[in-house]
């Protein structure tokens, strides 16, 4: 994932910074407890595509 893209991407819901988890291919919003998928190096920033995080994912 391009570092410049990571610098400008924020959560579409709360506008918080996102954490890129390379192994899982996800962008994580800790305040919303959501993980947005990255498919073919393209972040899918749609709430309906996001995965809810549980306590062990934090």
PDB file of N, H, CA, C and O in Angstrom:
ATOM      1  N   UNK A   1       0.857  -1.177   0.000  1.00  0.00           N
ATOM      2  CA  UNK A   1       0.000   0.000   0.000  1.00  0.00           C
ATOM      3  C   UNK A   1       0.897   1.233   0.000  1.00  0.00           C
ATOM      4  O   UNK A   1       1.879   1.297   0.740  1.00  0.00           O
ATOM      5  N   UNK A   2       0.559   2.186  -0.817  1.00  0.00           N
ATOM      6  H   UNK A   2      -0.239   2.134  -1.418  1.00  0.00           H
ATOM      7  CA  UNK A   2       1.325   3.429  -0.953  1.00  0.00           C
ATOM      8  C   UNK A   2       1.247   4.254   0.335  1.00  0.00           C
ATOM      9  O   UNK A   2       0.157   4.535   0.831  1.00  0.00           O
ATOM     10  N   UNK A   3       2.397   4.636   0.867  1.00  0.00           N
ATOM     11  H   UNK A   3       3.283   4.408   0.464  1.00  0.00           H
ATOM     12  CA  UNK A   3       2.450   5.399   2.122  1.00  0.00           C
ATOM     13  C   UNK A   3       1.754   6.750   1.980  1.00  0.00           C
ATOM     14  O   UNK A   3       1.146   7.226   2.939  1.00  0.00           O
ATOM     15  N   UNK A   4       1.828   7.375   0.813  1.00  0.00           N
ATOM     16  H   UNK A   4       2.322   6.989   0.034  1.00  0.00           H
ATOM     17  CA  UNK A   4       1.157   8.669   0.606  1.00  0.00           C
ATOM     18  C   UNK A   4      -0.354   8.518   0.690  1.00  0.00           C
ATOM     19  O   UNK A   4      -1.043   9.398   1.205  1.00  0.00           O
ATOM     20  N   UNK A   5      -0.867   7.405   0.184  1.00  0.00           N
ATOM     21  H   UNK A   5      -0.307   6.690  -0.234  1.00  0.00           H
ATOM     22  CA  UNK A   5      -2.304   7.144   0.263  1.00  0.00           C
ATOM     23  C   UNK A   5      -2.719   6.932   1.715  1.00  0.00           C
ATOM     24  O   UNK A   5      -3.757   7.435   2.147  1.00  0.00           O
ATOM     25  N   UNK A   6      -1.918   6.196   2.461  1.00  0.00           N
ATOM     26  H   UNK A   6      -1.075   5.788   2.110  1.00  0.00           H
ATOM     27  CA  UNK A   6      -2.219   5.964   3.876  1.00  0.00           C
ATOM     28  C   UNK A   6      -2.253   7.265   4.671  1.00  0.00           C
ATOM     29  O   UNK A   6      -3.020   7.395   5.624  1.00  0.00           O
ATOM     30  N   UNK A   7      -1.426   8.221   4.279  1.00  0.00           N
ATOM     31  H   UNK A   7      -0.802   8.115   3.505  1.00  0.00           H
ATOM     32  CA  UNK A   7      -1.380   9.508   4.975  1.00  0.00           C
ATOM     33  C   UNK A   7      -2.667  10.310   4.815  1.00  0.00           C
ATOM     34  O   UNK A   7      -3.022  11.093   5.696  1.00  0.00           O
ATOM     35  N   UNK A   8      -3.367  10.123   3.702  1.00  0.00           N
ATOM     36  H   UNK A   8      -3.079   9.487   2.986  1.00  0.00           H
ATOM     37  CA  UNK A   8      -4.565  10.942   3.460  1.00  0.00           C
ATOM     38  C   UNK A   8      -5.874  10.213   3.731  1.00  0.00           C
ATOM     39  O   UNK A   8      -6.916  10.850   3.886  1.00  0.00           O
ATOM     40  N   UNK A   9      -5.832   8.879   3.791  1.00  0.00           N
ATOM     41  H   UNK A   9      -4.986   8.362   3.665  1.00  0.00           H
ATOM     42  CA  UNK A   9      -7.062   8.127   4.044  1.00  0.00           C
ATOM     43  C   UNK A   9      -7.487   8.243   5.498  1.00  0.00           C
ATOM     44  O   UNK A   9      -6.660   8.167   6.407  1.00  0.00           O
ATOM     45  N   UNK A  10      -8.783   8.426   5.709  1.00  0.00           N
ATOM     46  H   UNK A  10      -9.455   8.488   4.971  1.00  0.00           H
ATOM     47  CA  UNK A  10      -9.367   8.440   7.050  1.00  0.00           C
ATOM     48  C   UNK A  10     -10.627   7.588   7.029  1.00  0.00           C
ATOM     49  O   UNK A  10     -11.139   7.238   5.966  1.00  0.00           O
ATOM     50  N   UNK A  11     -11.109   7.266   8.195  1.00  0.00           N
ATOM     51  H   UNK A  11     -10.693   7.550   9.058  1.00  0.00           H
ATOM     52  CA  UNK A  11     -12.353   6.508   8.317  1.00  0.00           C
ATOM     53  C   UNK A  11     -13.493   7.313   7.691  1.00  0.00           C
ATOM     54  O   UNK A  11     -13.646   8.497   7.993  1.00  0.00           O
ATOM     55  N   UNK A  12     -14.285   6.696   6.837  1.00  0.00           N
ATOM     56  H   UNK A  12     -14.161   5.734   6.592  1.00  0.00           H
ATOM     57  CA  UNK A  12     -15.400   7.415   6.216  1.00  0.00           C
ATOM     58  C   UNK A  12     -16.529   7.750   7.195  1.00  0.00           C
ATOM     59  O   UNK A  12     -17.406   8.554   6.876  1.00  0.00           O
ATOM     60  N   UNK A  13     -16.512   7.147   8.368  1.00  0.00           N
ATOM     61  H   UNK A  13     -15.799   6.494   8.627  1.00  0.00           H
ATOM     62  CA  UNK A  13     -17.578   7.369   9.344  1.00  0.00           C
ATOM     63  C   UNK A  13     -17.196   8.458  10.339  1.00  0.00           C
ATOM     64  O   UNK A  13     -17.927   9.434  10.515  1.00  0.00           O
ATOM     65  N   UNK A  14     -16.031   8.282  10.995  1.00  0.00           N
ATOM     66  H   UNK A  14     -15.437   7.490  10.852  1.00  0.00           H
ATOM     67  CA  UNK A  14     -15.659   9.221  12.062  1.00  0.00           C
ATOM     68  C   UNK A  14     -14.476  10.115  11.703  1.00  0.00           C
ATOM     69  O   UNK A  14     -14.134  11.016  12.470  1.00  0.00           O
ATOM     70  N   UNK A  15     -13.851   9.885  10.562  1.00  0.00           N
ATOM     71  H   UNK A  15     -14.129   9.153   9.939  1.00  0.00           H
ATOM     72  CA  UNK A  15     -12.705  10.666  10.064  1.00  0.00           C
ATOM     73  C   UNK A  15     -11.423  10.452  10.866  1.00  0.00           C
ATOM     74  O   UNK A  15     -10.502  11.264  10.779  1.00  0.00           O
ATOM     75  N   UNK A  16     -11.351   9.373  11.646  1.00  0.00           N
ATOM     76  H   UNK A  16     -12.099   8.714  11.717  1.00  0.00           H
ATOM     77  CA  UNK A  16     -10.134   9.053  12.395  1.00  0.00           C
ATOM     78  C   UNK A  16      -9.074   8.475  11.460  1.00  0.00           C
ATOM     79  O   UNK A  16      -9.390   7.990  10.374  1.00  0.00           O
ATOM     80  N   UNK A  17      -7.820   8.533  11.891  1.00  0.00           N
ATOM     81  H   UNK A  17      -7.564   8.928  12.773  1.00  0.00           H
ATOM     82  CA  UNK A  17      -6.737   7.909  11.137  1.00  0.00           C
ATOM     83  C   UNK A  17      -6.918   6.397  11.142  1.00  0.00           C
ATOM     84  O   UNK A  17      -7.509   5.827  12.059  1.00  0.00           O
ATOM     85  N   UNK A  18      -6.399   5.765  10.103  1.00  0.00           N
ATOM     86  H   UNK A  18      -5.919   6.228   9.358  1.00  0.00           H
ATOM     87  CA  UNK A  18      -6.524   4.325   9.953  1.00  0.00           C
ATOM     88  C   UNK A  18      -5.172   3.653  10.123  1.00  0.00           C
ATOM     89  O   UNK A  18      -4.130   4.228   9.808  1.00  0.00           O
ATOM     90  N   UNK A  19      -5.209   2.434  10.623  1.00  0.00           N
ATOM     91  H   UNK A  19      -6.056   1.967  10.878  1.00  0.00           H
ATOM     92  CA  UNK A  19      -4.000   1.620  10.776  1.00  0.00           C
ATOM     93  C   UNK A  19      -4.025   0.541   9.699  1.00  0.00           C
ATOM     94  O   UNK A  19      -5.001  -0.199   9.575  1.00  0.00           O
ATOM     95  N   UNK A  20      -2.952   0.455   8.924  1.00  0.00           N
ATOM     96  H   UNK A  20      -2.158   1.056   9.025  1.00  0.00           H
ATOM     97  CA  UNK A  20      -2.873  -0.565   7.881  1.00  0.00           C
ATOM     98  C   UNK A  20      -2.309  -1.848   8.469  1.00  0.00           C
ATOM     99  O   UNK A  20      -1.220  -1.853   9.044  1.00  0.00           O
ATOM    100  N   UNK A  21      -3.050  -2.922   8.322  1.00  0.00           N
ATOM    101  H   UNK A  21      -3.934  -2.917   7.855  1.00  0.00           H
ATOM    102  CA  UNK A  21      -2.594  -4.242   8.767  1.00  0.00           C
ATOM    103  C   UNK A  21      -2.321  -5.074   7.522  1.00  0.00           C
ATOM    104  O   UNK A  21      -3.223  -5.648   6.912  1.00  0.00           O
ATOM    105  N   UNK A  22      -1.043  -5.114   7.174  1.00  0.00           N
ATOM    106  H   UNK A  22      -0.310  -4.648   7.670  1.00  0.00           H
ATOM    107  CA  UNK A  22      -0.610  -5.742   5.930  1.00  0.00           C
ATOM    108  C   UNK A  22      -0.977  -7.230   5.869  1.00  0.00           C
ATOM    109  O   UNK A  22      -1.452  -7.710   4.839  1.00  0.00           O
ATOM    110  N   UNK A  23      -0.760  -7.950   6.959  1.00  0.00           N
ATOM    111  H   UNK A  23      -0.374  -7.560   7.795  1.00  0.00           H
ATOM    112  CA  UNK A  23      -1.020  -9.397   6.971  1.00  0.00           C
ATOM    113  C   UNK A  23      -2.486  -9.708   6.691  1.00  0.00           C
ATOM    114  O   UNK A  23      -2.802 -10.693   6.024  1.00  0.00           O
ATOM    115  N   UNK A  24      -3.382  -8.864   7.206  1.00  0.00           N
ATOM    116  H   UNK A  24      -3.125  -8.064   7.748  1.00  0.00           H
ATOM    117  CA  UNK A  24      -4.817  -9.082   7.019  1.00  0.00           C
ATOM    118  C   UNK A  24      -5.374  -8.349   5.797  1.00  0.00           C
ATOM    119  O   UNK A  24      -6.524  -8.562   5.416  1.00  0.00           O
ATOM    120  N   UNK A  25      -4.558  -7.486   5.183  1.00  0.00           N
ATOM    121  H   UNK A  25      -3.623  -7.313   5.492  1.00  0.00           H
ATOM    122  CA  UNK A  25      -5.000  -6.641   4.062  1.00  0.00           C
ATOM    123  C   UNK A  25      -6.240  -5.835   4.461  1.00  0.00           C
ATOM    124  O   UNK A  25      -7.274  -5.872   3.794  1.00  0.00           O
ATOM    125  N   UNK A  26      -6.097  -5.105   5.575  1.00  0.00           N
ATOM    126  H   UNK A  26      -5.257  -5.075   6.117  1.00  0.00           H
ATOM    127  CA  UNK A  26      -7.203  -4.304   6.106  1.00  0.00           C
ATOM    128  C   UNK A  26      -6.699  -2.947   6.582  1.00  0.00           C
ATOM    129  O   UNK A  26      -5.539  -2.786   6.962  1.00  0.00           O
ATOM    130  N   UNK A  27      -7.605  -1.983   6.547  1.00  0.00           N
ATOM    131  H   UNK A  27      -8.547  -2.114   6.238  1.00  0.00           H
ATOM    132  CA  UNK A  27      -7.390  -0.686   7.174  1.00  0.00           C
ATOM    133  C   UNK A  27      -8.318  -0.634   8.371  1.00  0.00           C
ATOM    134  O   UNK A  27      -9.530  -0.791   8.225  1.00  0.00           O
ATOM    135  N   UNK A  28      -7.764  -0.416   9.548  1.00  0.00           N
ATOM    136  H   UNK A  28      -6.779  -0.288   9.667  1.00  0.00           H
ATOM    137  CA  UNK A  28      -8.524  -0.518  10.789  1.00  0.00           C
ATOM    138  C   UNK A  28      -8.791   0.857  11.384  1.00  0.00           C
ATOM    139  O   UNK A  28      -7.889   1.686  11.508  1.00  0.00           O
ATOM    140  N   UNK A  29     -10.051   1.081  11.750  1.00  0.00           N
ATOM    141  H   UNK A  29     -10.784   0.407  11.650  1.00  0.00           H
ATOM    142  CA  UNK A  29     -10.450   2.265  12.499  1.00  0.00           C
ATOM    143  C   UNK A  29     -10.730   1.799  13.921  1.00  0.00           C
ATOM    144  O   UNK A  29     -11.718   1.113  14.183  1.00  0.00           O
ATOM    145  N   UNK A  30      -9.838   2.184  14.837  1.00  0.00           N
ATOM    146  H   UNK A  30      -9.035   2.741  14.624  1.00  0.00           H
ATOM    147  CA  UNK A  30     -10.004   1.745  16.230  1.00  0.00           C
ATOM    148  C   UNK A  30     -11.214   2.382  16.901  1.00  0.00           C
ATOM    149  O   UNK A  30     -11.926   1.678  17.618  1.00  0.00           O
ATOM    150  N   UNK A  31     -11.496   3.691  16.710  1.00  0.00           N
ATOM    151  H   UNK A  31     -10.918   4.263  16.128  1.00  0.00           H
ATOM    152  CA  UNK A  31     -12.677   4.270  17.371  1.00  0.00           C
ATOM    153  C   UNK A  31     -13.999   3.606  16.946  1.00  0.00           C
ATOM    154  O   UNK A  31     -14.882   3.389  17.776  1.00  0.00           O
ATOM    155  N   UNK A  32     -14.126   3.291  15.671  1.00  0.00           N
ATOM    156  H   UNK A  32     -13.409   3.468  14.997  1.00  0.00           H
ATOM    157  CA  UNK A  32     -15.365   2.667  15.171  1.00  0.00           C
ATOM    158  C   UNK A  32     -15.347   1.147  15.302  1.00  0.00           C
ATOM    159  O   UNK A  32     -16.376   0.488  15.149  1.00  0.00           O
ATOM    160  N   UNK A  33     -14.165   0.597  15.588  1.00  0.00           N
ATOM    161  H   UNK A  33     -13.329   1.132  15.712  1.00  0.00           H
ATOM    162  CA  UNK A  33     -13.990  -0.858  15.674  1.00  0.00           C
ATOM    163  C   UNK A  33     -14.414  -1.550  14.374  1.00  0.00           C
ATOM    164  O   UNK A  33     -15.159  -2.529  14.376  1.00  0.00           O
ATOM    165  N   UNK A  34     -13.899  -0.991  13.247  1.00  0.00           N
ATOM    166  H   UNK A  34     -13.293  -0.196  13.245  1.00  0.00           H
ATOM    167  CA  UNK A  34     -14.177  -1.538  11.925  1.00  0.00           C
ATOM    168  C   UNK A  34     -12.875  -1.784  11.180  1.00  0.00           C
ATOM    169  O   UNK A  34     -11.896  -1.061  11.364  1.00  0.00           O
ATOM    170  N   UNK A  35     -12.871  -2.808  10.338  1.00  0.00           N
ATOM    171  H   UNK A  35     -13.666  -3.395  10.188  1.00  0.00           H
ATOM    172  CA  UNK A  35     -11.742  -3.105   9.466  1.00  0.00           C
ATOM    173  C   UNK A  35     -12.238  -3.076   8.029  1.00  0.00           C
ATOM    174  O   UNK A  35     -13.124  -3.837   7.639  1.00  0.00           O
ATOM    175  N   UNK A  36     -11.646  -2.177   7.252  1.00  0.00           N
ATOM    176  H   UNK A  36     -10.927  -1.558   7.569  1.00  0.00           H
ATOM    177  CA  UNK A  36     -12.026  -2.036   5.846  1.00  0.00           C
ATOM    178  C   UNK A  36     -11.075  -2.867   4.994  1.00  0.00           C
ATOM    179  O   UNK A  36      -9.860  -2.775   5.170  1.00  0.00           O
ATOM    180  N   UNK A  37     -11.598  -3.677   4.075  1.00  0.00           N
ATOM    181  H   UNK A  37     -12.585  -3.752   3.932  1.00  0.00           H
ATOM    182  CA  UNK A  37     -10.730  -4.542   3.274  1.00  0.00           C
ATOM    183  C   UNK A  37      -9.933  -3.754   2.235  1.00  0.00           C
ATOM    184  O   UNK A  37     -10.342  -2.684   1.783  1.00  0.00           O
ATOM    185  N   UNK A  38      -8.781  -4.323   1.874  1.00  0.00           N
ATOM    186  H   UNK A  38      -8.448  -5.191   2.241  1.00  0.00           H
ATOM    187  CA  UNK A  38      -7.975  -3.801   0.769  1.00  0.00           C
ATOM    188  C   UNK A  38      -7.932  -4.919  -0.264  1.00  0.00           C
ATOM    189  O   UNK A  38      -7.408  -6.002  -0.003  1.00  0.00           O
ATOM    190  N   UNK A  39      -8.487  -4.646  -1.431  1.00  0.00           N
ATOM    191  H   UNK A  39      -8.913  -3.767  -1.644  1.00  0.00           H
ATOM    192  CA  UNK A  39      -8.558  -5.660  -2.491  1.00  0.00           C
ATOM    193  C   UNK A  39      -7.786  -5.178  -3.712  1.00  0.00           C
ATOM    194  O   UNK A  39      -8.066  -4.103  -4.243  1.00  0.00           O
ATOM    195  N   UNK A  40      -6.826  -5.963  -4.151  1.00  0.00           N
ATOM    196  H   UNK A  40      -6.599  -6.836  -3.719  1.00  0.00           H
ATOM    197  CA  UNK A  40      -5.977  -5.595  -5.285  1.00  0.00           C
ATOM    198  C   UNK A  40      -5.355  -4.222  -5.089  1.00  0.00           C
ATOM    199  O   UNK A  40      -5.318  -3.407  -6.011  1.00  0.00           O
ATOM    200  N   UNK A  41      -4.865  -3.973  -3.873  1.00  0.00           N
ATOM    201  H   UNK A  41      -4.895  -4.635  -3.124  1.00  0.00           H
ATOM    202  CA  UNK A  41      -4.237  -2.707  -3.482  1.00  0.00           C
ATOM    203  C   UNK A  41      -5.184  -1.511  -3.512  1.00  0.00           C
ATOM    204  O   UNK A  41      -4.736  -0.365  -3.549  1.00  0.00           O
ATOM    205  N   UNK A  42      -6.490  -1.771  -3.497  1.00  0.00           N
ATOM    206  H   UNK A  42      -6.854  -2.702  -3.468  1.00  0.00           H
ATOM    207  CA  UNK A  42      -7.487  -0.699  -3.489  1.00  0.00           C
ATOM    208  C   UNK A  42      -8.297  -0.795  -2.194  1.00  0.00           C
ATOM    209  O   UNK A  42      -8.968  -1.801  -1.959  1.00  0.00           O
ATOM    210  N   UNK A  43      -8.241   0.243  -1.352  1.00  0.00           N
ATOM    211  H   UNK A  43      -7.697   1.060  -1.543  1.00  0.00           H
ATOM    212  CA  UNK A  43      -9.043   0.230  -0.120  1.00  0.00           C
ATOM    213  C   UNK A  43     -10.536   0.337  -0.449  1.00  0.00           C
ATOM    214  O   UNK A  43     -10.952   1.182  -1.242  1.00  0.00           O
ATOM    215  N   UNK A  44     -11.319  -0.524   0.168  1.00  0.00           N
ATOM    216  H   UNK A  44     -10.982  -1.210   0.812  1.00  0.00           H
ATOM    217  CA  UNK A  44     -12.776  -0.497  -0.002  1.00  0.00           C
ATOM    218  C   UNK A  44     -13.342   0.195   1.231  1.00  0.00           C
ATOM    219  O   UNK A  44     -13.518  -0.422   2.281  1.00  0.00           O
ATOM    220  N   UNK A  45     -13.625   1.489   1.085  1.00  0.00           N
ATOM    221  H   UNK A  45     -13.482   1.990   0.232  1.00  0.00           H
ATOM    222  CA  UNK A  45     -13.984   2.327   2.224  1.00  0.00           C
ATOM    223  C   UNK A  45     -15.508   2.476   2.365  1.00  0.00           C
ATOM    224  O   UNK A  45     -16.018   3.580   2.555  1.00  0.00           O
ATOM    225  N   UNK A  46     -16.204   1.376   2.270  1.00  0.00           N
ATOM    226  H   UNK A  46     -15.789   0.479   2.115  1.00  0.00           H
ATOM    227  CA  UNK A  46     -17.658   1.357   2.406  1.00  0.00           C
ATOM    228  C   UNK A  46     -18.028   0.677   3.722  1.00  0.00           C
ATOM    229  O   UNK A  46     -17.526  -0.402   4.040  1.00  0.00           O
ATOM    230  N   UNK A  47     -18.912   1.323   4.482  1.00  0.00           N
ATOM    231  H   UNK A  47     -19.320   2.199   4.225  1.00  0.00           H
ATOM    232  CA  UNK A  47     -19.302   0.771   5.778  1.00  0.00           C
ATOM    233  C   UNK A  47     -19.887  -0.631   5.638  1.00  0.00           C
ATOM    234  O   UNK A  47     -19.640  -1.491   6.483  1.00  0.00           O
ATOM    235  N   UNK A  48     -20.650  -0.866   4.592  1.00  0.00           N
ATOM    236  H   UNK A  48     -20.851  -0.167   3.905  1.00  0.00           H
ATOM    237  CA  UNK A  48     -21.285  -2.183   4.415  1.00  0.00           C
ATOM    238  C   UNK A  48     -20.272  -3.276   4.051  1.00  0.00           C
ATOM    239  O   UNK A  48     -20.586  -4.461   4.164  1.00  0.00           O
ATOM    240  N   UNK A  49     -19.069  -2.901   3.618  1.00  0.00           N
ATOM    241  H   UNK A  49     -18.814  -1.938   3.526  1.00  0.00           H
ATOM    242  CA  UNK A  49     -18.012  -3.876   3.317  1.00  0.00           C
ATOM    243  C   UNK A  49     -17.082  -4.111   4.504  1.00  0.00           C
ATOM    244  O   UNK A  49     -16.289  -5.052   4.489  1.00  0.00           O
ATOM    245  N   UNK A  50     -17.169  -3.276   5.519  1.00  0.00           N
ATOM    246  H   UNK A  50     -17.813  -2.511   5.532  1.00  0.00           H
ATOM    247  CA  UNK A  50     -16.276  -3.353   6.677  1.00  0.00           C
ATOM    248  C   UNK A  50     -16.631  -4.525   7.581  1.00  0.00           C
ATOM    249  O   UNK A  50     -17.778  -4.966   7.660  1.00  0.00           O
ATOM    250  N   UNK A  51     -15.605  -5.004   8.250  1.00  0.00           N
ATOM    251  H   UNK A  51     -14.673  -4.646   8.186  1.00  0.00           H
ATOM    252  CA  UNK A  51     -15.760  -6.098   9.208  1.00  0.00           C
ATOM    253  C   UNK A  51     -15.695  -5.492  10.608  1.00  0.00           C
ATOM    254  O   UNK A  51     -14.828  -4.668  10.899  1.00  0.00           O
ATOM    255  N   UNK A  52     -16.625  -5.912  11.475  1.00  0.00           N
ATOM    256  H   UNK A  52     -17.330  -6.582  11.239  1.00  0.00           H
ATOM    257  CA  UNK A  52     -16.616  -5.468  12.878  1.00  0.00           C
ATOM    258  C   UNK A  52     -15.475  -6.164  13.603  1.00  0.00           C
ATOM    259  O   UNK A  52     -15.263  -7.367  13.454  1.00  0.00           O
ATOM    260  N   UNK A  53     -14.751  -5.391  14.383  1.00  0.00           N
ATOM    261  H   UNK A  53     -14.923  -4.413  14.504  1.00  0.00           H
ATOM    262  CA  UNK A  53     -13.670  -5.955  15.189  1.00  0.00           C
ATOM    263  C   UNK A  53     -14.215  -6.391  16.544  1.00  0.00           C
ATOM    264  O   UNK A  53     -15.086  -5.740  17.121  1.00  0.00           O
ATOM    265  N   UNK A  54     -13.686  -7.498  17.034  1.00  0.00           N
ATOM    266  H   UNK A  54     -12.979  -8.026  16.565  1.00  0.00           H
ATOM    267  CA  UNK A  54     -14.036  -7.889  18.397  1.00  0.00           C
ATOM    268  C   UNK A  54     -12.836  -7.609  19.290  1.00  0.00           C
ATOM    269  O   UNK A  54     -11.826  -7.102  18.802  1.00  0.00           O
ATOM    270  N   UNK A  55     -12.908  -7.914  20.552  1.00  0.00           N
ATOM    271  H   UNK A  55     -13.729  -8.325  20.948  1.00  0.00           H
ATOM    272  CA  UNK A  55     -11.886  -7.552  21.535  1.00  0.00           C
ATOM    273  C   UNK A  55     -10.513  -8.113  21.175  1.00  0.00           C
ATOM    274  O   UNK A  55      -9.506  -7.453  21.432  1.00  0.00           O
ATOM    275  N   UNK A  56     -10.439  -9.294  20.596  1.00  0.00           N
ATOM    276  H   UNK A  56     -11.257  -9.830  20.388  1.00  0.00           H
ATOM    277  CA  UNK A  56      -9.156  -9.884  20.283  1.00  0.00           C
ATOM    278  C   UNK A  56      -8.478  -9.237  19.093  1.00  0.00           C
ATOM    279  O   UNK A  56      -7.269  -9.397  18.925  1.00  0.00           O
ATOM    280  N   UNK A  57      -9.212  -8.507  18.254  1.00  0.00           N
ATOM    281  H   UNK A  57     -10.194  -8.376  18.389  1.00  0.00           H
ATOM    282  CA  UNK A  57      -8.647  -7.846  17.085  1.00  0.00           C
ATOM    283  C   UNK A  57      -7.968  -6.530  17.416  1.00  0.00           C
ATOM    284  O   UNK A  57      -7.157  -6.045  16.627  1.00  0.00           O
ATOM    285  N   UNK A  58      -8.278  -5.941  18.561  1.00  0.00           N
ATOM    286  H   UNK A  58      -8.936  -6.335  19.202  1.00  0.00           H
ATOM    287  CA  UNK A  58      -7.723  -4.618  18.904  1.00  0.00           C
ATOM    288  C   UNK A  58      -6.329  -4.714  19.244  1.00  0.00           C
ATOM    289  O   UNK A  58      -5.699  -3.704  19.558  1.00  0.00           O
TER     290      UNK A  58
END
